[in-house]
Amino acid sequence: MSSTKASDVDTSVPASMGAGKGAGCASRRPGRRTARTAFFEDEPAPDDPLLGFAPYLHKQPRRNAITPERQRAFIAALAASGIVTQAARSIGASLEALYKLRALPGAEGFAAAWEMAIDRGMARLEDCALERAIRGEERPVVSRGSVVATYTRHDTALMLFLLRQRRAHRYGADADLRPGSPAYERIRAEIEAEVPPLEEVRASLRAKVERLREQVEARRRRDG
């Protein structure tokens, strides 16, 4: 096997990788999957710089060789899913063969595109975490075996983690985040300004449960 110059590389993109082609959901029950990472994004457009890398060229390719077209198909699937095993499966190649190809002299373009595709998946995961921290998570309130209401729970630990990562100069490891410290109290005040007091949430839930009970009792008296 030998490498080739970038000028000799076939940079054409398969027609099957057109813009807007989504790979769909990997789950058989997508309604039960809440993480955005459980779903594939659209594959990169043919003119996406990610697919313009110089692929590895086999001097004497075998029938099952990972050709430039298959390399680009793998990178496109990896950018869409963020999952190496899924991207490998999409082109019918083994992980062993892909990692071996990636390490060959002359495959630097393929290796760099691989890392860029993973970065896109990580960026999507970061967006998911940020969205969950801001919007919170709906939790059910169960009474007598039935869901009677829901409330929004905000993950304080996730909020603090994202603040440390995104605003390291204010909330990073060097900041004193012990209870009572200025940094800790500032973060706490910011979170409390966005989240209703716990007692207020509880009072609202109790009122909803009481109204539901009154409705049930009224229906029983009417039907009885």
C-alpha positions as CSV (number, residue, x, y, z in Angstrom):
1,M,0.0,0.0,0.0
2,S,1.2,3.5,-0.7
3,S,0.0,7.1,-0.3
4,T,-0.6,9.6,-3.1
5,K,-0.4,13.3,-3.5
6,A,-3.5,15.4,-2.6
7,S,-3.6,16.6,-6.2
8,D,-4.1,13.0,-7.4
9,V,-6.9,12.3,-5.1
10,D,-10.4,11.8,-6.3
11,T,-12.5,14.4,-4.4
12,S,-15.8,13.5,-5.8
13,V,-18.7,13.0,-3.3
14,P,-21.2,10.2,-3.8
15,A,-24.6,11.3,-4.9
16,S,-26.1,9.3,-2.0
17,M,-24.7,11.9,0.4
18,G,-27.0,14.7,-0.7
19,A,-28.0,17.5,1.6
20,G,-31.0,16.9,3.9
21,K,-30.6,13.1,3.9
22,G,-31.4,12.1,7.5
23,A,-30.4,8.6,8.7
24,G,-33.5,8.5,11.0
25,C,-33.8,7.3,14.6
26,A,-31.8,4.3,15.7
27,S,-34.3,3.3,18.2
28,R,-37.3,1.0,17.4
29,R,-39.3,3.1,19.9
30,P,-38.3,6.7,19.3
31,G,-41.0,8.0,21.5
32,R,-39.2,6.5,24.5
33,R,-35.9,8.1,23.6
34,T,-35.5,11.6,25.1
35,A,-31.8,12.3,24.3
36,R,-31.2,14.1,21.1
37,T,-28.1,12.0,20.6
38,A,-30.4,9.0,20.1
39,F,-31.3,10.5,16.8
40,F,-29.2,11.1,13.7
41,E,-28.8,14.6,12.3
42,D,-28.8,15.3,8.5
43,E,-25.6,14.2,6.7
44,P,-23.3,16.9,5.5
45,A,-24.0,18.6,2.2
46,P,-21.7,17.5,-0.7
47,D,-19.9,20.8,-0.6
48,D,-19.3,20.7,3.2
49,P,-15.6,21.2,3.9
50,L,-15.7,18.2,6.1
51,L,-16.0,16.0,3.0
52,G,-13.2,17.7,1.1
53,F,-10.4,15.8,2.8
54,A,-7.8,13.9,0.8
55,P,-8.7,10.2,1.2
56,Y,-6.3,7.3,1.4
57,L,-5.8,5.6,-2.0
58,H,-4.9,1.9,-2.1
59,K,-2.3,1.1,-4.7
60,Q,-4.0,-2.2,-5.5
61,P,-7.4,-2.0,-3.9
62,R,-9.1,-5.3,-3.0
63,R,-12.8,-6.0,-3.6
64,N,-13.6,-5.0,0.0
65,A,-11.2,-2.1,0.2
66,I,-12.4,1.1,2.0
67,T,-12.3,3.3,-1.1
68,P,-12.4,7.1,-1.1
69,E,-16.2,6.9,-1.7
70,R,-16.6,4.7,1.3
71,Q,-14.3,6.8,3.4
72,R,-16.4,9.9,2.7
73,A,-19.6,7.9,3.4
74,F,-18.2,6.9,6.8
75,I,-17.2,10.5,7.7
76,A,-20.7,11.7,6.6
77,A,-22.4,9.1,8.8
78,L,-20.1,9.8,11.7
79,A,-20.9,13.5,11.5
80,A,-24.6,12.7,11.4
81,S,-24.6,10.2,14.3
82,G,-21.5,10.9,16.4
83,I,-21.2,7.1,16.9
84,V,-18.2,5.4,15.3
85,T,-19.7,1.9,15.5
86,Q,-22.9,3.1,13.7
87,A,-21.0,4.9,11.0
88,A,-18.8,1.8,10.4
89,R,-21.9,-0.4,10.2
90,S,-23.4,2.1,7.6
91,I,-20.6,1.3,5.1
92,G,-20.3,-2.3,6.0
93,A,-16.7,-2.0,7.4
94,S,-15.2,-3.3,10.7
95,L,-13.8,-1.1,13.3
96,E,-10.5,-2.9,13.1
97,A,-10.2,-2.1,9.3
98,L,-11.2,1.5,9.8
99,Y,-8.7,2.1,12.7
100,K,-6.0,0.3,10.7
101,L,-6.7,2.5,7.7
102,R,-6.7,5.7,9.8
103,A,-3.2,4.9,11.1
104,L,-1.6,4.3,7.6
105,P,0.8,6.9,6.2
106,G,-1.1,8.9,3.6
107,A,-4.4,8.7,5.6
108,E,-3.8,11.9,7.5
109,G,-6.7,13.6,5.7
110,F,-9.1,10.8,6.6
111,A,-7.9,10.8,10.3
112,A,-8.3,14.6,10.5
113,A,-11.9,14.4,9.0
114,W,-12.6,11.6,11.5
115,E,-11.7,13.9,14.5
116,M,-13.7,16.8,13.0
117,A,-16.8,14.6,12.6
118,I,-16.5,13.5,16.3
119,D,-16.2,17.2,17.3
120,R,-19.5,17.8,15.6
121,G,-21.1,15.1,17.6
122,M,-19.6,16.4,20.9
123,A,-20.9,19.9,20.1
124,R,-24.4,18.5,19.6
125,L,-24.1,16.7,23.0
126,E,-23.0,19.9,24.6
127,D,-26.1,21.7,23.2
128,C,-28.3,18.9,24.6
129,A,-26.8,19.4,28.1
130,L,-27.2,23.1,27.9
131,E,-30.8,22.8,26.8
132,R,-31.6,20.4,29.6
133,A,-30.0,22.6,32.2
134,I,-32.0,25.7,31.0
135,R,-35.4,24.1,30.4
136,G,-35.2,21.5,33.2
137,E,-36.9,18.1,33.2
138,E,-40.5,17.3,33.6
139,R,-41.2,15.0,36.6
140,P,-44.6,13.4,37.3
141,V,-46.6,13.7,40.5
142,V,-48.3,10.5,41.4
143,S,-51.4,10.2,43.6
144,R,-53.2,6.9,44.3
145,G,-51.4,5.2,41.4
146,S,-52.2,7.9,38.8
147,V,-50.2,10.9,37.5
148,V,-52.1,14.0,38.6
149,A,-49.6,16.7,37.7
150,T,-46.1,17.4,36.6
151,Y,-43.4,19.8,37.8
152,T,-40.1,21.0,36.3
153,R,-36.9,19.9,38.0
154,H,-33.7,21.8,37.3
155,D,-30.4,19.9,37.7
156,T,-28.3,22.2,39.8
157,A,-25.2,20.0,39.4
158,L,-25.5,20.2,35.6
159,M,-26.0,24.0,35.8
160,L,-22.8,24.4,37.9
161,F,-20.8,22.1,35.6
162,L,-21.8,24.1,32.5
163,L,-21.2,27.4,34.2
164,R,-17.7,26.2,35.1
165,Q,-17.0,25.1,31.5
166,R,-18.6,28.0,29.7
167,R,-17.7,30.8,32.2
168,A,-14.5,29.5,33.7
169,H,-13.2,33.0,34.5
170,R,-16.2,33.4,36.9
171,Y,-17.1,29.9,37.9
172,G,-14.0,27.8,37.1
173,A,-11.9,25.6,39.4
174,D,-10.1,28.6,40.8
175,A,-13.4,30.1,42.1
176,D,-14.4,29.4,45.7
177,L,-17.7,27.6,45.4
178,R,-18.2,26.6,49.0
179,P,-21.5,27.5,50.6
180,G,-21.3,31.1,51.9
181,S,-18.5,32.2,49.5
182,P,-19.3,35.1,47.1
183,A,-19.1,32.9,44.0
184,Y,-21.3,30.2,45.4
185,E,-23.9,32.7,46.6
186,R,-23.8,34.5,43.2
187,I,-24.5,31.3,41.4
188,R,-27.2,30.3,43.9
189,A,-28.9,33.7,43.5
190,E,-28.9,33.4,39.7
191,I,-30.4,29.9,39.8
192,E,-33.0,30.9,42.4
193,A,-34.0,33.9,40.2
194,E,-34.9,31.4,37.4
195,V,-36.5,28.6,39.5
196,P,-39.6,29.2,41.8
197,P,-39.1,28.5,45.5
198,L,-39.6,24.9,46.5
199,E,-42.5,25.7,48.9
200,E,-44.3,27.6,46.1
201,V,-43.9,24.5,43.8
202,R,-45.2,22.3,46.6
203,A,-48.2,24.6,47.3
204,S,-49.1,24.6,43.6
205,L,-48.9,20.8,43.4
206,R,-51.1,20.4,46.5
207,A,-53.7,22.8,45.1
208,K,-53.8,20.8,41.8
209,V,-54.1,17.5,43.6
210,E,-56.9,18.9,45.8
211,R,-58.8,20.2,42.8
212,L,-58.5,16.8,41.1
213,R,-59.8,15.1,44.2
214,E,-62.8,17.4,44.4
215,Q,-63.5,16.7,40.7
216,V,-63.3,12.9,41.4
217,E,-65.6,13.1,44.4
218,A,-68.1,15.3,42.5
219,R,-68.2,12.7,39.7
220,R,-68.7,9.9,42.1
221,R,-71.6,11.7,43.8
222,R,-73.1,12.5,40.4
223,D,-72.8,8.9,39.1
224,G,-73.9,7.4,42.4
